[in-house]
Amino acid sequence: MDGSSRGNPGIAGYALVVKDKGTVIHEESAYIGNNYTNNEAEYFGMLKALEKLQELNPTTSCVIYSDSELVVNQLNGKFKINSSTLITFWSACRLIIDNAKFKLKIKYIPREENARADALAQACTKERKDAGVQLGKR
């Protein structure tokens, strides 16, 4: 999964790519609006990835890969959260994680290993295609 913001804050989008045993089974991306920071867009993407996993209802273990060290480390309890906006996103993510019926790991990967999600998120910010996705008022 990935989130992207042009301007920080600026035009933002997210993307996620779901794979099962290496095969892509779902891709999703959306323009989420203006005035989002990059970290907020990354959290937005994480929340959408978690919601998609809930919808797919896996019965085994899952791994979410993100190139956002901040989001990964905050969700894994390694970094403090100072922003009230990020605390809101973190809380929404933790609610899903803590109530998941499957084992979940959230891992950091370098941007180059997240190329497909990165490209999809970047395309959303360039094209400004609104998929009607919104979290909070901006």
mmCIF file of the C-alpha atoms, coordinates in Angstrom:
data_MODEL
# 
_entry.id   MODEL 
# 
loop_
_atom_site.group_PDB 
_atom_site.id 
_atom_site.type_symbol 
_atom_site.label_atom_id 
_atom_site.label_alt_id 
_atom_site.label_comp_id 
_atom_site.label_asym_id 
_atom_site.label_entity_id 
_atom_site.label_seq_id 
_atom_site.pdbx_PDB_ins_code 
_atom_site.Cartn_x 
_atom_site.Cartn_y 
_atom_site.Cartn_z 
_atom_site.occupancy 
_atom_site.B_iso_or_equiv 
_atom_site.pdbx_formal_charge 
_atom_site.auth_seq_id 
_atom_site.auth_comp_id 
_atom_site.auth_asym_id 
_atom_site.auth_atom_id 
_atom_site.pdbx_PDB_model_num 
ATOM 1   C CA . MET A 1 1   ? 0.000   0.000   0.000   1.00 0.00 ? 1   MET A CA 1 
ATOM 2   C CA . ASP A 1 2   ? 1.051   3.564   -0.511  1.00 0.00 ? 2   ASP A CA 1 
ATOM 3   C CA . GLY A 1 3   ? -0.075  7.125   -0.026  1.00 0.00 ? 3   GLY A CA 1 
ATOM 4   C CA . SER A 1 4   ? 1.087   10.196  -1.884  1.00 0.00 ? 4   SER A CA 1 
ATOM 5   C CA . SER A 1 5   ? 0.747   13.950  -1.468  1.00 0.00 ? 5   SER A CA 1 
ATOM 6   C CA . ARG A 1 6   ? 1.877   16.617  -3.909  1.00 0.00 ? 6   ARG A CA 1 
ATOM 7   C CA . GLY A 1 7   ? 2.635   19.721  -1.888  1.00 0.00 ? 7   GLY A CA 1 
ATOM 8   C CA . ASN A 1 8   ? 2.633   18.319  1.656   1.00 0.00 ? 8   ASN A CA 1 
ATOM 9   C CA . PRO A 1 9   ? -0.072  19.306  2.366   1.00 0.00 ? 9   PRO A CA 1 
ATOM 10  C CA . GLY A 1 10  ? -1.485  19.057  -1.084  1.00 0.00 ? 10  GLY A CA 1 
ATOM 11  C CA . ILE A 1 11  ? -3.227  16.900  -3.630  1.00 0.00 ? 11  ILE A CA 1 
ATOM 12  C CA . ALA A 1 12  ? -3.311  13.349  -2.274  1.00 0.00 ? 12  ALA A CA 1 
ATOM 13  C CA . GLY A 1 13  ? -4.102  9.789   -3.221  1.00 0.00 ? 13  GLY A CA 1 
ATOM 14  C CA . TYR A 1 14  ? -3.624  6.252   -2.010  1.00 0.00 ? 14  TYR A CA 1 
ATOM 15  C CA . ALA A 1 15  ? -3.190  2.838   -3.598  1.00 0.00 ? 15  ALA A CA 1 
ATOM 16  C CA . LEU A 1 16  ? -3.132  -0.753  -2.536  1.00 0.00 ? 16  LEU A CA 1 
ATOM 17  C CA . VAL A 1 17  ? -2.214  -3.967  -4.265  1.00 0.00 ? 17  VAL A CA 1 
ATOM 18  C CA . VAL A 1 18  ? -3.470  -7.230  -2.768  1.00 0.00 ? 18  VAL A CA 1 
ATOM 19  C CA . LYS A 1 19  ? -1.623  -10.410 -3.623  1.00 0.00 ? 19  LYS A CA 1 
ATOM 20  C CA . ASP A 1 20  ? -2.335  -14.020 -2.774  1.00 0.00 ? 20  ASP A CA 1 
ATOM 21  C CA . LYS A 1 21  ? 0.722   -16.254 -3.117  1.00 0.00 ? 21  LYS A CA 1 
ATOM 22  C CA . GLY A 1 22  ? 2.327   -13.689 -5.432  1.00 0.00 ? 22  GLY A CA 1 
ATOM 23  C CA . THR A 1 23  ? -0.690  -13.259 -7.733  1.00 0.00 ? 23  THR A CA 1 
ATOM 24  C CA . VAL A 1 24  ? -2.428  -9.881  -7.777  1.00 0.00 ? 24  VAL A CA 1 
ATOM 25  C CA . ILE A 1 25  ? -6.068  -10.369 -6.777  1.00 0.00 ? 25  ILE A CA 1 
ATOM 26  C CA . HIS A 1 26  ? -7.039  -6.719  -6.254  1.00 0.00 ? 26  HIS A CA 1 
ATOM 27  C CA . GLU A 1 27  ? -5.733  -3.261  -7.083  1.00 0.00 ? 27  GLU A CA 1 
ATOM 28  C CA . GLU A 1 28  ? -7.291  -0.053  -5.871  1.00 0.00 ? 28  GLU A CA 1 
ATOM 29  C CA . SER A 1 29  ? -6.346  3.599   -5.977  1.00 0.00 ? 29  SER A CA 1 
ATOM 30  C CA . ALA A 1 30  ? -8.134  6.891   -5.470  1.00 0.00 ? 30  ALA A CA 1 
ATOM 31  C CA . TYR A 1 31  ? -7.626  10.612  -5.318  1.00 0.00 ? 31  TYR A CA 1 
ATOM 32  C CA . ILE A 1 32  ? -8.632  11.602  -1.788  1.00 0.00 ? 32  ILE A CA 1 
ATOM 33  C CA . GLY A 1 33  ? -8.594  15.379  -2.085  1.00 0.00 ? 33  GLY A CA 1 
ATOM 34  C CA . ASN A 1 34  ? -6.478  18.392  -1.364  1.00 0.00 ? 34  ASN A CA 1 
ATOM 35  C CA . ASN A 1 35  ? -4.731  19.557  1.809   1.00 0.00 ? 35  ASN A CA 1 
ATOM 36  C CA . TYR A 1 36  ? -3.458  16.182  3.028   1.00 0.00 ? 36  TYR A CA 1 
ATOM 37  C CA . THR A 1 37  ? 0.116   15.719  4.216   1.00 0.00 ? 37  THR A CA 1 
ATOM 38  C CA . ASN A 1 38  ? 2.113   12.793  2.904   1.00 0.00 ? 38  ASN A CA 1 
ATOM 39  C CA . ASN A 1 39  ? 1.877   11.040  6.288   1.00 0.00 ? 39  ASN A CA 1 
ATOM 40  C CA . GLU A 1 40  ? -1.907  11.483  6.316   1.00 0.00 ? 40  GLU A CA 1 
ATOM 41  C CA . ALA A 1 41  ? -2.121  10.025  2.794   1.00 0.00 ? 41  ALA A CA 1 
ATOM 42  C CA . GLU A 1 42  ? 0.042   7.082   3.905   1.00 0.00 ? 42  GLU A CA 1 
ATOM 43  C CA . TYR A 1 43  ? -2.265  6.446   6.859   1.00 0.00 ? 43  TYR A CA 1 
ATOM 44  C CA . PHE A 1 44  ? -5.292  6.777   4.583   1.00 0.00 ? 44  PHE A CA 1 
ATOM 45  C CA . GLY A 1 45  ? -3.792  4.050   2.388   1.00 0.00 ? 45  GLY A CA 1 
ATOM 46  C CA . MET A 1 46  ? -3.121  1.851   5.419   1.00 0.00 ? 46  MET A CA 1 
ATOM 47  C CA . LEU A 1 47  ? -6.693  2.250   6.607   1.00 0.00 ? 47  LEU A CA 1 
ATOM 48  C CA . LYS A 1 48  ? -8.049  1.332   3.164   1.00 0.00 ? 48  LYS A CA 1 
ATOM 49  C CA . ALA A 1 49  ? -5.738  -1.721  3.058   1.00 0.00 ? 49  ALA A CA 1 
ATOM 50  C CA . LEU A 1 50  ? -6.989  -2.857  6.457   1.00 0.00 ? 50  LEU A CA 1 
ATOM 51  C CA . GLU A 1 51  ? -10.608 -2.345  5.390   1.00 0.00 ? 51  GLU A CA 1 
ATOM 52  C CA . LYS A 1 52  ? -9.969  -4.377  2.235   1.00 0.00 ? 52  LYS A CA 1 
ATOM 53  C CA . LEU A 1 53  ? -8.483  -7.207  4.291   1.00 0.00 ? 53  LEU A CA 1 
ATOM 54  C CA . GLN A 1 54  ? -11.573 -7.169  6.512   1.00 0.00 ? 54  GLN A CA 1 
ATOM 55  C CA . GLU A 1 55  ? -13.736 -7.411  3.394   1.00 0.00 ? 55  GLU A CA 1 
ATOM 56  C CA . LEU A 1 56  ? -11.684 -10.284 1.964   1.00 0.00 ? 56  LEU A CA 1 
ATOM 57  C CA . ASN A 1 57  ? -11.953 -12.020 5.358   1.00 0.00 ? 57  ASN A CA 1 
ATOM 58  C CA . PRO A 1 58  ? -8.745  -14.048 5.295   1.00 0.00 ? 58  PRO A CA 1 
ATOM 59  C CA . THR A 1 59  ? -8.472  -16.964 7.669   1.00 0.00 ? 59  THR A CA 1 
ATOM 60  C CA . THR A 1 60  ? -4.693  -17.216 7.889   1.00 0.00 ? 60  THR A CA 1 
ATOM 61  C CA . SER A 1 61  ? -1.930  -14.676 8.268   1.00 0.00 ? 61  SER A CA 1 
ATOM 62  C CA . CYS A 1 62  ? -1.475  -11.520 6.191   1.00 0.00 ? 62  CYS A CA 1 
ATOM 63  C CA . VAL A 1 63  ? 1.305   -9.008  5.740   1.00 0.00 ? 63  VAL A CA 1 
ATOM 64  C CA . ILE A 1 64  ? 0.846   -5.372  4.771   1.00 0.00 ? 64  ILE A CA 1 
ATOM 65  C CA . TYR A 1 65  ? 3.936   -3.851  3.215   1.00 0.00 ? 65  TYR A CA 1 
ATOM 66  C CA . SER A 1 66  ? 4.419   -0.082  3.267   1.00 0.00 ? 66  SER A CA 1 
ATOM 67  C CA . ASP A 1 67  ? 7.255   2.229   2.331   1.00 0.00 ? 67  ASP A CA 1 
ATOM 68  C CA . SER A 1 68  ? 6.273   4.607   5.140   1.00 0.00 ? 68  SER A CA 1 
ATOM 69  C CA . GLU A 1 69  ? 8.646   3.987   8.027   1.00 0.00 ? 69  GLU A CA 1 
ATOM 70  C CA . LEU A 1 70  ? 6.624   6.386   10.152  1.00 0.00 ? 70  LEU A CA 1 
ATOM 71  C CA . VAL A 1 71  ? 3.283   4.601   9.716   1.00 0.00 ? 71  VAL A CA 1 
ATOM 72  C CA . VAL A 1 72  ? 4.789   1.133   10.087  1.00 0.00 ? 72  VAL A CA 1 
ATOM 73  C CA . ASN A 1 73  ? 6.728   2.054   13.223  1.00 0.00 ? 73  ASN A CA 1 
ATOM 74  C CA . GLN A 1 74  ? 3.821   3.935   14.804  1.00 0.00 ? 74  GLN A CA 1 
ATOM 75  C CA . LEU A 1 75  ? 1.411   1.058   14.211  1.00 0.00 ? 75  LEU A CA 1 
ATOM 76  C CA . ASN A 1 76  ? 3.984   -1.394  15.565  1.00 0.00 ? 76  ASN A CA 1 
ATOM 77  C CA . GLY A 1 77  ? 4.441   0.731   18.712  1.00 0.00 ? 77  GLY A CA 1 
ATOM 78  C CA . LYS A 1 78  ? 8.025   1.803   18.015  1.00 0.00 ? 78  LYS A CA 1 
ATOM 79  C CA . PHE A 1 79  ? 7.422   5.529   17.327  1.00 0.00 ? 79  PHE A CA 1 
ATOM 80  C CA . LYS A 1 80  ? 5.407   8.084   19.286  1.00 0.00 ? 80  LYS A CA 1 
ATOM 81  C CA . ILE A 1 81  ? 2.581   9.986   17.601  1.00 0.00 ? 81  ILE A CA 1 
ATOM 82  C CA . ASN A 1 82  ? 2.554   13.750  18.101  1.00 0.00 ? 82  ASN A CA 1 
ATOM 83  C CA . SER A 1 83  ? -0.053  14.839  15.551  1.00 0.00 ? 83  SER A CA 1 
ATOM 84  C CA . SER A 1 84  ? -3.721  14.766  16.585  1.00 0.00 ? 84  SER A CA 1 
ATOM 85  C CA . THR A 1 85  ? -4.689  13.999  12.977  1.00 0.00 ? 85  THR A CA 1 
ATOM 86  C CA . LEU A 1 86  ? -2.323  11.043  12.844  1.00 0.00 ? 86  LEU A CA 1 
ATOM 87  C CA . ILE A 1 87  ? -3.625  9.830   16.206  1.00 0.00 ? 87  ILE A CA 1 
ATOM 88  C CA . THR A 1 88  ? -7.107  9.708   14.644  1.00 0.00 ? 88  THR A CA 1 
ATOM 89  C CA . PHE A 1 89  ? -5.830  7.658   11.703  1.00 0.00 ? 89  PHE A CA 1 
ATOM 90  C CA . TRP A 1 90  ? -3.739  5.455   14.026  1.00 0.00 ? 90  TRP A CA 1 
ATOM 91  C CA . SER A 1 91  ? -6.764  4.776   16.250  1.00 0.00 ? 91  SER A CA 1 
ATOM 92  C CA . ALA A 1 92  ? -8.925  3.768   13.286  1.00 0.00 ? 92  ALA A CA 1 
ATOM 93  C CA . CYS A 1 93  ? -6.193  1.423   12.040  1.00 0.00 ? 93  CYS A CA 1 
ATOM 94  C CA . ARG A 1 94  ? -5.538  -0.075  15.484  1.00 0.00 ? 94  ARG A CA 1 
ATOM 95  C CA . LEU A 1 95  ? -9.245  -0.782  15.963  1.00 0.00 ? 95  LEU A CA 1 
ATOM 96  C CA . ILE A 1 96  ? -9.236  -2.952  12.850  1.00 0.00 ? 96  ILE A CA 1 
ATOM 97  C CA . ILE A 1 97  ? -5.880  -4.569  13.673  1.00 0.00 ? 97  ILE A CA 1 
ATOM 98  C CA . ASP A 1 98  ? -6.848  -5.369  17.247  1.00 0.00 ? 98  ASP A CA 1 
ATOM 99  C CA . ASN A 1 99  ? -10.141 -6.962  16.171  1.00 0.00 ? 99  ASN A CA 1 
ATOM 100 C CA . ALA A 1 100 ? -8.832  -8.859  13.142  1.00 0.00 ? 100 ALA A CA 1 
ATOM 101 C CA . LYS A 1 101 ? -9.708  -12.535 12.916  1.00 0.00 ? 101 LYS A CA 1 
ATOM 102 C CA . PHE A 1 102 ? -6.429  -13.208 11.134  1.00 0.00 ? 102 PHE A CA 1 
ATOM 103 C CA . LYS A 1 103 ? -2.790  -12.828 12.118  1.00 0.00 ? 103 LYS A CA 1 
ATOM 104 C CA . LEU A 1 104 ? -1.427  -9.559  10.724  1.00 0.00 ? 104 LEU A CA 1 
ATOM 105 C CA . LYS A 1 105 ? 2.067   -8.148  10.351  1.00 0.00 ? 105 LYS A CA 1 
ATOM 106 C CA . ILE A 1 106 ? 2.865   -4.678  9.092   1.00 0.00 ? 106 ILE A CA 1 
ATOM 107 C CA . LYS A 1 107 ? 6.321   -4.409  7.560   1.00 0.00 ? 107 LYS A CA 1 
ATOM 108 C CA . TYR A 1 108 ? 8.422   -1.662  6.055   1.00 0.00 ? 108 TYR A CA 1 
ATOM 109 C CA . ILE A 1 109 ? 9.810   -2.084  2.534   1.00 0.00 ? 109 ILE A CA 1 
ATOM 110 C CA . PRO A 1 110 ? 11.900  0.370   0.511   1.00 0.00 ? 110 PRO A CA 1 
ATOM 111 C CA . ARG A 1 111 ? 10.038  2.461   -2.059  1.00 0.00 ? 111 ARG A CA 1 
ATOM 112 C CA . GLU A 1 112 ? 11.603  0.577   -4.975  1.00 0.00 ? 112 GLU A CA 1 
ATOM 113 C CA . GLU A 1 113 ? 10.045  -2.649  -3.671  1.00 0.00 ? 113 GLU A CA 1 
ATOM 114 C CA . ASN A 1 114 ? 6.658   -0.924  -3.539  1.00 0.00 ? 114 ASN A CA 1 
ATOM 115 C CA . ALA A 1 115 ? 6.749   0.259   -7.146  1.00 0.00 ? 115 ALA A CA 1 
ATOM 116 C CA . ARG A 1 116 ? 3.262   -0.774  -8.280  1.00 0.00 ? 116 ARG A CA 1 
ATOM 117 C CA . ALA A 1 117 ? 1.423   0.801   -5.332  1.00 0.00 ? 117 ALA A CA 1 
ATOM 118 C CA . ASP A 1 118 ? 3.652   3.880   -5.574  1.00 0.00 ? 118 ASP A CA 1 
ATOM 119 C CA . ALA A 1 119 ? 2.872   4.297   -9.295  1.00 0.00 ? 119 ALA A CA 1 
ATOM 120 C CA . LEU A 1 120 ? -0.871  3.934   -8.691  1.00 0.00 ? 120 LEU A CA 1 
ATOM 121 C CA . ALA A 1 121 ? -0.844  6.469   -5.841  1.00 0.00 ? 121 ALA A CA 1 
ATOM 122 C CA . GLN A 1 122 ? 1.220   8.931   -7.888  1.00 0.00 ? 122 GLN A CA 1 
ATOM 123 C CA . ALA A 1 123 ? -1.171  8.579   -10.845 1.00 0.00 ? 123 ALA A CA 1 
ATOM 124 C CA . CYS A 1 124 ? -4.110  9.513   -8.618  1.00 0.00 ? 124 CYS A CA 1 
ATOM 125 C CA . THR A 1 125 ? -2.457  12.745  -7.578  1.00 0.00 ? 125 THR A CA 1 
ATOM 126 C CA . LYS A 1 126 ? -1.608  13.624  -11.185 1.00 0.00 ? 126 LYS A CA 1 
ATOM 127 C CA . GLU A 1 127 ? -5.019  12.808  -12.630 1.00 0.00 ? 127 GLU A CA 1 
ATOM 128 C CA . ARG A 1 128 ? -7.056  13.982  -9.625  1.00 0.00 ? 128 ARG A CA 1 
ATOM 129 C CA . LYS A 1 129 ? -9.609  11.278  -10.267 1.00 0.00 ? 129 LYS A CA 1 
ATOM 130 C CA . ASP A 1 130 ? -12.002 11.337  -7.364  1.00 0.00 ? 130 ASP A CA 1 
ATOM 131 C CA . ALA A 1 131 ? -13.375 7.938   -6.411  1.00 0.00 ? 131 ALA A CA 1 
ATOM 132 C CA . GLY A 1 132 ? -15.643 9.517   -3.815  1.00 0.00 ? 132 GLY A CA 1 
ATOM 133 C CA . VAL A 1 133 ? -13.436 8.329   -0.961  1.00 0.00 ? 133 VAL A CA 1 
ATOM 134 C CA . GLN A 1 134 ? -13.231 10.707  1.956   1.00 0.00 ? 134 GLN A CA 1 
ATOM 135 C CA . LEU A 1 135 ? -12.220 10.483  5.584   1.00 0.00 ? 135 LEU A CA 1 
ATOM 136 C CA . GLY A 1 136 ? -13.069 13.578  7.549   1.00 0.00 ? 136 GLY A CA 1 
ATOM 137 C CA . LYS A 1 137 ? -13.566 17.042  6.143   1.00 0.00 ? 137 LYS A CA 1 
ATOM 138 C CA . ARG A 1 138 ? -10.825 18.878  4.320   1.00 0.00 ? 138 ARG A CA 1 
# 
